[in-house]
Amino acid sequence: RPAKDKAKHGSKPGHPGSSREWCDTPDQLAQQRVSSCRGCGADLAAEPQTLERRHQVLELPPISAQVLEVQQYGVDCPHCGLHTLAPPPPGCATAQAFGARLQSVIVYLKHTHHLSYERMEQGLLDVFGVTLSQGAIDNCLRRAGKAAEPAVATIQEAVVSSAVIHGDETGSRIDGGKAWHWVCVTLSAVVHLIRRSRGQEVAQTMMGKQRAEVWVCDCWSGQLHAPAETFQLCLAHQVRNVQAVIDAQGDEIVWAAQMQAVFSNAMRLAQRRGSIRDDEFVAEWRDLERQVDALVAEELPKGPARTFQKRYRKHRQQLCVCLAREDVPATNNVAERALRPAVVHRNVTNGFRSPWGADAYAALLSITDTAKLHGRSPFLAILDLMGPPALPLPTP
């Protein structure tokens, strides 16, 4: 192949350049002054000098874990004789061998970056100089899962009380057996559940007595029996499904292409809401509705297209809810994106060896995903669960 011209660095002509923003308050200053002339070697240290060049370097200080020894003194009261023991400082409970920040790093690397126990053990030693057994790592993860339960209950309450819920599920494994990873996403919270079942009882148990106004999902029956007033079928799923009929090059290819075009136009119209006039939006919406009615009423021979037509005839009222309500999207992409880390975790670890591991992962993923929705660091969200860090020590 001919060698490509190397791309020029910097902005295009006529465009403003962009670079890394400078820190207004650097942590340290390295003021390099001239000590001698580079020509004749004369001493220039006492001569007045001007600042001619500046640049900033982002660097990490040497990383080294610190061992904190807590010494608690006691004394007998000379007045009443009662013995009093000084309490430990925050984050240094007697039964706690590892600080909250160290445990949070372990949980963050395991559940966010999918490190195995062996790689976690080696990484802690190489980067932080910390020697931890895999059993100690396991105990930290178990402790984090327990600490996450109250926060997850609050997140679940926020999800079940939302008007619009996006639901999806994917396969998982617990102790070598089949399981399912469920996710429910709203504008303010994300809840993950790992259960042995893919049936409708999972969503019904989570919702309790609550009912959503709209449940956005694919066409899986477990999702379509969730407690909701109505449903919005993911139109992106339907576009991909109908593509199979087009690829088969059968007699129904015209019907499939028309149905696919309607779904694509509906998704585009939902995205254009707000950028076109209301009367124009309503006119296009009504035209799409007429096209859907005509396609689902058309007589088709027995085959794959007729199978899809029966589906759309059954779920006719769940195809265009996204056009009737501004807060309902046409696709279920947000739930699918929320499941991607779980799929990566499954592929890396091949599932969970115990039920508590699955519950802990789902709980911690609920907390970190909800933190991301609010623009918060997942690591800081985990740190809040583990309690106050032991360092720095409070000043006496």
DRENFI-377358 format. One record per residue (C-alpha): residue number from 0; chain; y negated, x, z negated. Coordinates in Angstrom, 3 decimals, decimal comma, padded with zeros to 6 digits. Example, Ala and Ser with C-alpha at 12.3 -4.5 7.8 and 13.67 -1.06 7.14 Angstrom:
BEGIN
+-----+--------+----------+----------+----------+
: num : chaine :        v :        u :        w :
+-----+--------+----------+----------+----------+
:   0 :      A :  004,500 :  012,300 : -007,800 :
:   1 :      A :  001,060 :  013,670 : -007,140 :
+-----+--------+----------+----------+----------+
end
This chain:
BEGIN
+-----+--------+----------+----------+----------+
: num : chaine :        v :        u :        w :
+-----+--------+----------+----------+----------+
:   0 :      A :  000,000 :  000,000 :  000,000 :
:   1 :      A : -003,511 :  001,248 :  000,672 :
:   2 :      A : -005,329 :  002,407 : -002,401 :
:   3 :      A : -007,775 : -000,190 : -003,692 :
:   4 :      A : -011,351 :  000,729 : -004,337 :
:   5 :      A : -011,987 :  001,270 : -007,974 :
:   6 :      A : -014,066 : -001,500 : -009,446 :
:   7 :      A : -017,493 : -000,441 : -010,598 :
:   8 :      A : -018,238 : -000,842 : -014,272 :
:   9 :      A : -021,156 : -002,812 : -015,566 :
:  10 :      A : -022,837 : -005,995 : -014,444 :
:  11 :      A : -023,338 : -007,081 : -010,843 :
:  12 :      A : -026,741 : -006,499 : -009,262 :
:  13 :      A : -029,142 : -009,156 : -010,446 :
:  14 :      A : -026,966 : -010,186 : -013,404 :
:  15 :      A : -027,762 : -009,289 : -017,031 :
:  16 :      A : -025,322 : -006,807 : -018,524 :
:  17 :      A : -023,227 : -007,462 : -021,590 :
:  18 :      A : -021,833 : -005,125 : -024,207 :
:  19 :      A : -020,545 : -005,171 : -027,754 :
:  20 :      A : -023,101 : -006,483 : -030,231 :
:  21 :      A : -024,480 : -003,885 : -032,605 :
:  22 :      A : -024,163 : -004,247 : -036,358 :
:  23 :      A : -027,570 : -004,581 : -038,018 :
:  24 :      A : -026,334 : -003,192 : -041,338 :
:  25 :      A : -023,872 : -000,333 : -040,714 :
:  26 :      A : -021,759 :  000,703 : -043,683 :
:  27 :      A : -022,502 :  004,405 : -043,228 :
:  28 :      A : -025,032 :  006,502 : -041,313 :
:  29 :      A : -024,160 :  009,839 : -039,734 :
:  30 :      A : -027,550 :  011,531 : -039,153 :
:  31 :      A : -026,936 :  014,562 : -036,978 :
:  32 :      A : -029,914 :  016,942 : -037,015 :
:  33 :      A : -030,411 :  020,105 : -035,017 :
:  34 :      A : -029,831 :  023,259 : -037,059 :
:  35 :      A : -030,424 :  025,956 : -034,417 :
:  36 :      A : -031,604 :  026,346 : -030,820 :
:  37 :      A : -028,749 :  026,249 : -028,359 :
:  38 :      A : -030,617 :  028,796 : -026,199 :
:  39 :      A : -031,905 :  031,582 : -028,442 :
:  40 :      A : -030,265 :  030,566 : -031,705 :
:  41 :      A : -033,555 :  030,182 : -033,634 :
:  42 :      A : -033,460 :  028,205 : -036,893 :
:  43 :      A : -034,799 :  024,689 : -036,232 :
:  44 :      A : -033,712 :  022,919 : -039,425 :
:  45 :      A : -037,248 :  022,787 : -040,822 :
:  46 :      A : -038,837 :  021,595 : -037,570 :
:  47 :      A : -039,766 :  017,886 : -037,209 :
:  48 :      A : -037,165 :  016,040 : -035,114 :
:  49 :      A : -037,137 :  012,678 : -033,321 :
:  50 :      A : -034,294 :  010,177 : -032,974 :
:  51 :      A : -033,239 :  010,174 : -029,293 :
:  52 :      A : -029,796 :  008,577 : -029,138 :
:  53 :      A : -027,806 :  006,069 : -031,156 :
:  54 :      A : -024,298 :  004,636 : -030,874 :
:  55 :      A : -021,946 :  002,864 : -033,238 :
:  56 :      A : -018,252 :  003,519 : -033,824 :
:  57 :      A : -015,974 :  000,884 : -035,352 :
:  58 :      A : -013,321 :  002,543 : -037,509 :
:  59 :      A : -010,904 :  001,720 : -040,304 :
:  60 :      A : -010,954 :  003,654 : -043,562 :
:  61 :      A : -007,724 :  005,373 : -044,627 :
:  62 :      A : -005,252 :  002,582 : -045,477 :
:  63 :      A : -003,423 :  003,138 : -048,726 :
:  64 :      A : -002,012 :  000,633 : -051,180 :
:  65 :      A : -003,105 :  001,029 : -054,788 :
:  66 :      A : -000,959 :  000,591 : -057,885 :
:  67 :      A : -002,747 : -001,225 : -060,685 :
:  68 :      A : -001,364 : -000,884 : -064,201 :
:  69 :      A : -002,349 : -003,664 : -066,571 :
:  70 :      A : -002,543 : -002,668 : -070,239 :
:  71 :      A : -002,880 : -005,649 : -072,544 :
:  72 :      A : -003,910 : -004,907 : -076,095 :
:  73 :      A : -003,170 : -007,102 : -079,073 :
:  74 :      A : -004,548 : -007,420 : -082,556 :
:  75 :      A : -003,809 : -009,311 : -085,771 :
:  76 :      A : -006,756 : -011,330 : -087,031 :
:  77 :      A : -007,760 : -010,001 : -090,517 :
:  78 :      A : -008,969 : -013,496 : -091,461 :
:  79 :      A : -006,068 : -015,775 : -090,533 :
:  80 :      A : -003,364 : -013,286 : -089,595 :
:  81 :      A : -002,789 : -014,775 : -086,115 :
:  82 :      A : -001,774 : -012,268 : -083,458 :
:  83 :      A : -003,806 : -012,417 : -080,213 :
:  84 :      A : -002,873 : -010,703 : -076,941 :
:  85 :      A : -005,545 : -009,979 : -074,341 :
:  86 :      A : -004,955 : -011,939 : -071,105 :
:  87 :      A : -004,304 : -010,083 : -067,837 :
:  88 :      A : -007,110 : -009,934 : -065,252 :
:  89 :      A : -007,131 : -012,472 : -062,396 :
:  90 :      A : -004,361 : -011,864 : -059,892 :
:  91 :      A : -002,338 : -009,718 : -062,304 :
:  92 :      A : -000,012 : -012,159 : -064,043 :
:  93 :      A :  002,826 : -010,644 : -066,040 :
:  94 :      A :  005,531 : -011,976 : -063,717 :
:  95 :      A :  003,656 : -010,868 : -060,588 :
:  96 :      A :  004,692 : -007,515 : -059,120 :
:  97 :      A :  002,694 : -007,788 : -055,867 :
:  98 :      A : -000,945 : -008,724 : -055,418 :
:  99 :      A : -002,132 : -011,774 : -053,507 :
: 100 :      A : -003,608 : -009,742 : -050,653 :
: 101 :      A : -000,380 : -007,786 : -050,076 :
: 102 :      A :  001,672 : -010,987 : -050,113 :
: 103 :      A : -000,770 : -012,618 : -047,697 :
: 104 :      A : -000,372 : -009,720 : -045,261 :
: 105 :      A :  003,416 : -010,170 : -045,419 :
: 106 :      A :  003,179 : -013,908 : -044,763 :
: 107 :      A :  000,613 : -013,443 : -041,993 :
: 108 :      A :  002,676 : -010,833 : -040,124 :
: 109 :      A :  005,893 : -012,808 : -040,500 :
: 110 :      A :  004,710 : -016,302 : -039,587 :
: 111 :      A :  001,863 : -015,507 : -037,208 :
: 112 :      A :  003,200 : -012,417 : -035,419 :
: 113 :      A :  006,928 : -013,181 : -035,799 :
: 114 :      A :  008,038 : -009,839 : -037,250 :
: 115 :      A :  011,640 : -009,583 : -038,350 :
: 116 :      A :  012,508 : -008,497 : -041,889 :
: 117 :      A :  013,509 : -005,040 : -040,662 :
: 118 :      A :  010,339 : -004,497 : -038,655 :
: 119 :      A :  008,263 : -005,869 : -041,520 :
: 120 :      A :  009,867 : -003,400 : -043,929 :
: 121 :      A :  009,177 : -000,475 : -041,583 :
: 122 :      A :  005,651 : -001,609 : -040,726 :
: 123 :      A :  004,591 : -001,894 : -044,361 :
: 124 :      A :  005,847 :  001,638 : -044,958 :
: 125 :      A :  004,233 :  003,166 : -041,862 :
: 126 :      A :  000,824 :  001,466 : -042,069 :
: 127 :      A :  000,260 :  000,815 : -045,761 :
: 128 :      A :  002,631 :  003,285 : -047,393 :
: 129 :      A :  004,307 :  000,419 : -049,271 :
: 130 :      A :  008,039 :  000,498 : -049,897 :
: 131 :      A :  009,386 : -003,044 : -050,108 :
: 132 :      A :  012,950 : -004,234 : -049,760 :
: 133 :      A :  013,846 : -007,127 : -047,509 :
: 134 :      A :  014,710 : -009,112 : -050,616 :
: 135 :      A :  011,178 : -008,602 : -051,958 :
: 136 :      A :  009,737 : -009,736 : -048,623 :
: 137 :      A :  011,961 : -012,801 : -048,761 :
: 138 :      A :  010,709 : -013,630 : -052,251 :
: 139 :      A :  007,083 : -013,381 : -051,087 :
: 140 :      A :  007,758 : -015,794 : -048,215 :
: 141 :      A :  009,543 : -018,214 : -050,531 :
: 142 :      A :  006,641 : -018,079 : -052,991 :
: 143 :      A :  004,132 : -018,743 : -050,206 :
: 144 :      A :  006,117 : -021,736 : -048,993 :
: 145 :      A :  006,065 : -023,284 : -052,466 :
: 146 :      A :  002,348 : -022,592 : -052,839 :
: 147 :      A :  001,647 : -024,314 : -049,518 :
: 148 :      A :  003,201 : -027,672 : -050,451 :
: 149 :      A :  000,106 : -029,251 : -052,117 :
: 150 :      A : -002,159 : -028,204 : -049,234 :
: 151 :      A :  000,300 : -029,552 : -046,663 :
: 152 :      A :  000,362 : -032,916 : -048,455 :
: 153 :      A : -003,427 : -033,096 : -048,048 :
: 154 :      A : -003,154 : -032,149 : -044,367 :
: 155 :      A : -000,508 : -034,821 : -043,787 :
: 156 :      A : -002,744 : -037,457 : -045,372 :
: 157 :      A : -005,512 : -036,481 : -042,947 :
: 158 :      A : -003,124 : -036,768 : -039,991 :
: 159 :      A : -001,615 : -040,155 : -040,848 :
: 160 :      A : -005,058 : -041,669 : -041,441 :
: 161 :      A : -006,369 : -040,573 : -038,022 :
: 162 :      A : -006,958 : -043,059 : -035,221 :
: 163 :      A : -005,488 : -040,884 : -032,436 :
: 164 :      A : -002,430 : -038,685 : -032,969 :
: 165 :      A : -000,794 : -036,307 : -030,503 :
: 166 :      A :  002,957 : -035,946 : -031,065 :
: 167 :      A :  005,540 : -033,603 : -029,582 :
: 168 :      A :  008,773 : -031,843 : -030,531 :
: 169 :      A :  010,920 : -028,902 : -029,503 :
: 170 :      A :  014,300 : -027,492 : -030,430 :
: 171 :      A :  014,918 : -025,298 : -033,459 :
: 172 :      A :  017,861 : -023,993 : -035,493 :
: 173 :      A :  018,622 : -024,069 : -039,214 :
: 174 :      A :  021,604 : -022,128 : -040,541 :
: 175 :      A :  023,202 : -022,099 : -037,102 :
: 176 :      A :  022,826 : -025,870 : -036,632 :
: 177 :      A :  020,596 : -027,827 : -034,280 :
: 178 :      A :  017,213 : -028,956 : -035,584 :
: 179 :      A :  013,906 : -030,154 : -034,173 :
: 180 :      A :  010,390 : -028,870 : -034,721 :
: 181 :      A :  007,885 : -031,760 : -034,731 :
: 182 :      A :  004,104 : -031,446 : -034,547 :
: 183 :      A :  001,330 : -034,020 : -034,955 :
: 184 :      A : -002,190 : -032,998 : -033,974 :
: 185 :      A : -005,520 : -034,714 : -034,615 :
: 186 :      A : -009,135 : -033,634 : -034,336 :
: 187 :      A : -009,178 : -032,352 : -037,922 :
: 188 :      A : -005,613 : -031,413 : -038,905 :
: 189 :      A : -002,231 : -030,246 : -037,620 :
: 190 :      A :  001,047 : -030,911 : -039,408 :
: 191 :      A :  004,391 : -029,312 : -038,525 :
: 192 :      A :  007,772 : -030,666 : -039,608 :
: 193 :      A :  011,248 : -029,207 : -039,025 :
: 194 :      A :  013,991 : -031,797 : -039,330 :
: 195 :      A :  017,627 : -032,161 : -038,346 :
: 196 :      A :  016,834 : -035,289 : -036,336 :
: 197 :      A :  014,946 : -035,979 : -033,131 :
: 198 :      A :  014,938 : -039,718 : -033,774 :
: 199 :      A :  012,159 : -042,152 : -034,518 :
: 200 :      A :  012,720 : -041,986 : -038,286 :
: 201 :      A :  010,922 : -038,614 : -038,460 :
: 202 :      A :  007,569 : -040,025 : -037,320 :
: 203 :      A :  008,106 : -043,247 : -039,261 :
: 204 :      A :  008,828 : -041,390 : -042,500 :
: 205 :      A :  005,780 : -039,179 : -042,053 :
: 206 :      A :  003,454 : -042,116 : -041,343 :
: 207 :      A :  004,756 : -044,311 : -044,153 :
: 208 :      A :  002,766 : -047,559 : -044,172 :
: 209 :      A :  000,026 : -046,176 : -041,943 :
: 210 :      A : -000,256 : -046,977 : -038,235 :
: 211 :      A : -002,193 : -044,974 : -035,680 :
: 212 :      A : -004,364 : -046,737 : -033,136 :
: 213 :      A : -003,112 : -044,543 : -030,261 :
: 214 :      A : -000,147 : -042,147 : -030,136 :
: 215 :      A : -000,351 : -039,629 : -027,266 :
: 216 :      A :  003,088 : -038,334 : -026,263 :
: 217 :      A :  005,636 : -037,884 : -023,509 :
: 218 :      A :  008,198 : -040,549 : -022,694 :
: 219 :      A :  010,760 : -039,594 : -025,383 :
: 220 :      A :  011,951 : -042,691 : -027,250 :
: 221 :      A :  011,566 : -040,997 : -030,640 :
: 222 :      A :  007,856 : -040,621 : -029,929 :
: 223 :      A :  007,445 : -044,062 : -028,368 :
: 224 :      A :  008,779 : -045,704 : -031,552 :
: 225 :      A :  006,207 : -044,027 : -033,783 :
: 226 :      A :  004,050 : -046,400 : -035,874 :
: 227 :      A :  001,113 : -047,012 : -033,528 :
: 228 :      A : -000,737 : -049,924 : -031,978 :
: 229 :      A : -000,420 : -048,469 : -028,481 :
: 230 :      A :  000,569 : -045,269 : -026,692 :
: 231 :      A : -000,820 : -043,007 : -023,996 :
: 232 :      A :  001,840 : -041,361 : -021,856 :
: 233 :      A :  001,029 : -037,767 : -020,959 :
: 234 :      A :  000,014 : -037,979 : -017,306 :
: 235 :      A :  000,636 : -034,269 : -016,733 :
: 236 :      A :  004,290 : -034,881 : -017,627 :
: 237 :      A :  004,427 : -037,736 : -015,128 :
: 238 :      A :  002,949 : -035,575 : -012,358 :
: 239 :      A :  005,679 : -032,984 : -012,931 :
: 240 :      A :  008,401 : -035,650 : -013,124 :
: 241 :      A :  007,412 : -037,337 : -009,873 :
: 242 :      A :  007,322 : -033,937 : -008,173 :
: 243 :      A :  011,138 : -033,930 : -008,363 :
: 244 :      A :  011,216 : -036,954 : -006,040 :
: 245 :      A :  008,860 : -035,207 : -003,615 :
: 246 :      A :  010,966 : -032,039 : -003,638 :
: 247 :      A :  014,081 : -034,080 : -002,807 :
: 248 :      A :  012,463 : -035,026 :  000,546 :
: 249 :      A :  013,959 : -038,513 :  000,421 :
: 250 :      A :  012,766 : -041,821 :  001,811 :
: 251 :      A :  010,676 : -042,452 : -001,320 :
: 252 :      A :  008,487 : -039,363 : -000,826 :
: 253 :      A :  005,471 : -041,462 :  000,232 :
: 254 :      A :  005,657 : -043,646 : -002,885 :
: 255 :      A :  006,104 : -040,563 : -005,107 :
: 256 :      A :  003,141 : -038,778 : -003,511 :
: 257 :      A :  000,935 : -041,836 : -003,973 :
: 258 :      A :  002,000 : -042,221 : -007,608 :
: 259 :      A :  001,362 : -038,546 : -008,250 :
: 260 :      A : -002,084 : -038,799 : -006,678 :
: 261 :      A : -002,963 : -041,744 : -008,915 :
: 262 :      A : -001,983 : -039,817 : -012,043 :
: 263 :      A : -003,952 : -036,749 : -010,918 :
: 264 :      A : -007,020 : -038,847 : -010,120 :
: 265 :      A : -006,796 : -040,556 : -013,506 :
: 266 :      A : -006,784 : -037,190 : -015,271 :
: 267 :      A : -009,776 : -036,012 : -013,253 :
: 268 :      A : -011,667 : -039,231 : -013,898 :
: 269 :      A : -011,081 : -038,915 : -017,641 :
: 270 :      A : -012,547 : -035,395 : -017,518 :
: 271 :      A : -015,557 : -036,566 : -015,530 :
: 272 :      A : -016,475 : -039,188 : -018,116 :
: 273 :      A : -020,040 : -038,602 : -019,195 :
: 274 :      A : -020,961 : -036,661 : -016,052 :
: 275 :      A : -021,106 : -039,780 : -013,820 :
: 276 :      A : -022,817 : -043,149 : -014,215 :
: 277 :      A : -021,051 : -045,820 : -016,250 :
: 278 :      A : -020,879 : -048,277 : -013,351 :
: 279 :      A : -019,383 : -045,581 : -011,096 :
: 280 :      A : -016,826 : -044,716 : -013,752 :
: 281 :      A : -015,815 : -048,366 : -014,192 :
: 282 :      A : -015,502 : -048,876 : -010,432 :
: 283 :      A : -013,193 : -045,886 : -010,027 :
: 284 :      A : -011,210 : -046,946 : -013,092 :
: 285 :      A : -010,611 : -050,445 : -011,717 :
: 286 :      A : -009,585 : -049,010 : -008,366 :
: 287 :      A : -006,991 : -046,786 : -010,068 :
: 288 :      A : -005,664 : -049,751 : -012,008 :
: 289 :      A : -005,202 : -051,728 : -008,760 :
: 290 :      A : -003,364 : -048,811 : -007,199 :
: 291 :      A : -001,010 : -048,522 : -010,180 :
: 292 :      A : -000,287 : -052,266 : -010,090 :
: 293 :      A :  000,531 : -052,113 : -006,394 :
: 294 :      A :  002,820 : -049,097 : -006,750 :
: 295 :      A :  004,808 : -050,468 : -009,683 :
: 296 :      A :  005,244 : -053,806 : -007,877 :
: 297 :      A :  006,430 : -052,279 : -004,610 :
: 298 :      A :  010,057 : -052,869 : -003,584 :
: 299 :      A :  011,982 : -049,575 : -003,564 :
: 300 :      A :  015,584 : -048,829 : -002,666 :
: 301 :      A :  017,944 : -047,597 : -005,356 :
: 302 :      A :  017,257 : -043,957 : -006,140 :
: 303 :      A :  015,187 : -041,547 : -008,288 :
: 304 :      A :  011,871 : -043,120 : -007,313 :
: 305 :      A :  013,079 : -046,537 : -008,397 :
: 306 :      A :  014,090 : -045,055 : -011,760 :
: 307 :      A :  010,563 : -043,788 : -012,305 :
: 308 :      A :  009,122 : -047,067 : -011,104 :
: 309 :      A :  011,114 : -048,946 : -013,753 :
: 310 :      A :  009,704 : -046,588 : -016,378 :
: 311 :      A :  006,127 : -047,164 : -015,278 :
: 312 :      A :  006,678 : -050,891 : -015,009 :
: 313 :      A :  007,940 : -050,920 : -018,605 :
: 314 :      A :  005,106 : -048,729 : -019,889 :
: 315 :      A :  002,371 : -050,071 : -017,620 :
: 316 :      A : -000,073 : -050,648 : -020,494 :
: 317 :      A :  000,362 : -047,054 : -021,734 :
: 318 :      A : -000,707 : -045,293 : -018,527 :
: 319 :      A : -004,508 : -045,700 : -018,539 :
: 320 :      A : -005,487 : -045,960 : -022,200 :
: 321 :      A : -007,308 : -042,647 : -021,689 :
: 322 :      A : -009,758 : -044,445 : -019,401 :
: 323 :      A : -010,326 : -047,308 : -021,801 :
: 324 :      A : -011,019 : -045,072 : -024,808 :
: 325 :      A : -013,183 : -041,975 : -024,805 :
: 326 :      A : -011,350 : -040,427 : -027,774 :
: 327 :      A : -007,948 : -040,516 : -026,014 :
: 328 :      A : -007,130 : -037,680 : -023,568 :
: 329 :      A : -004,969 : -038,118 : -020,499 :
: 330 :      A : -002,516 : -035,382 : -021,471 :
: 331 :      A : -000,664 : -034,163 : -024,529 :
: 332 :      A : -001,606 : -030,524 : -024,017 :
: 333 :      A : -002,975 : -030,011 : -027,530 :
: 334 :      A :  000,426 : -030,805 : -029,074 :
: 335 :      A :  002,239 : -028,610 : -026,559 :
: 336 :      A : -000,088 : -025,704 : -027,325 :
: 337 :      A :  000,512 : -026,213 : -031,038 :
: 338 :      A :  004,270 : -025,854 : -030,428 :
: 339 :      A :  004,060 : -022,581 : -028,506 :
: 340 :      A :  004,049 : -020,315 : -031,607 :
: 341 :      A :  007,139 : -022,151 : -032,863 :
: 342 :      A :  008,908 : -021,523 : -029,542 :
: 343 :      A :  008,028 : -017,820 : -029,713 :
: 344 :      A :  009,231 : -017,672 : -033,318 :
: 345 :      A :  012,512 : -019,333 : -032,335 :
: 346 :      A :  013,062 : -016,924 : -029,448 :
: 347 :      A :  012,339 : -013,875 : -031,611 :
: 348 :      A :  014,248 : -014,885 : -034,753 :
: 349 :      A :  016,852 : -017,271 : -033,265 :
: 350 :      A :  016,026 : -019,844 : -035,926 :
: 351 :      A :  016,122 : -020,029 : -039,700 :
: 352 :      A :  018,910 : -018,945 : -041,997 :
: 353 :      A :  018,109 : -021,490 : -044,704 :
: 354 :      A :  016,410 : -024,899 : -045,043 :
: 355 :      A :  013,733 : -023,477 : -047,342 :
: 356 :      A :  012,794 : -020,928 : -044,657 :
: 357 :      A :  012,256 : -023,710 : -042,120 :
: 358 :      A :  010,188 : -025,749 : -044,586 :
: 359 :      A :  008,086 : -022,721 : -045,529 :
: 360 :      A :  007,413 : -021,838 : -041,900 :
: 361 :      A :  006,384 : -025,408 : -041,034 :
: 362 :      A :  004,129 : -025,648 : -044,098 :
: 363 :      A :  002,387 : -022,332 : -043,472 :
: 364 :      A :  001,976 : -023,080 : -039,760 :
: 365 :      A :  000,343 : -026,396 : -040,689 :
: 366 :      A : -002,165 : -024,545 : -042,858 :
: 367 :      A : -002,995 : -021,815 : -040,345 :
: 368 :      A : -003,302 : -024,218 : -037,395 :
: 369 :      A : -005,571 : -026,531 : -039,395 :
: 370 :      A : -007,674 : -023,521 : -040,388 :
: 371 :      A : -008,074 : -022,583 : -036,706 :
: 372 :      A : -009,304 : -026,103 : -035,913 :
: 373 :      A : -012,130 : -025,563 : -038,381 :
: 374 :      A : -012,945 : -022,063 : -037,095 :
: 375 :      A : -011,458 : -020,322 : -040,127 :
: 376 :      A : -009,323 : -017,201 : -040,236 :
: 377 :      A : -005,593 : -017,938 : -040,671 :
: 378 :      A : -005,271 : -014,904 : -042,918 :
: 379 :      A : -007,978 : -016,168 : -045,280 :
: 380 :      A : -006,288 : -019,576 : -045,364 :
: 381 :      A : -003,039 : -017,896 : -046,476 :
: 382 :      A : -004,928 : -015,777 : -049,012 :
: 383 :      A : -006,307 : -018,920 : -050,643 :
: 384 :      A : -002,744 : -020,074 : -051,288 :
: 385 :      A : -001,661 : -016,860 : -052,994 :
: 386 :      A : -004,389 : -016,855 : -055,650 :
: 387 :      A : -007,132 : -014,352 : -056,430 :
: 388 :      A : -006,550 : -010,746 : -055,284 :
: 389 :      A : -005,959 : -008,180 : -057,999 :
: 390 :      A : -008,531 : -005,791 : -056,503 :
: 391 :      A : -011,346 : -005,177 : -057,019 :
: 392 :      A : -011,074 : -005,453 : -060,791 :
: 393 :      A : -013,729 : -007,598 : -062,466 :
: 394 :      A : -016,476 : -005,614 : -064,135 :
: 395 :      A : -016,302 : -005,784 : -067,937 :
+-----+--------+----------+----------+----------+
end
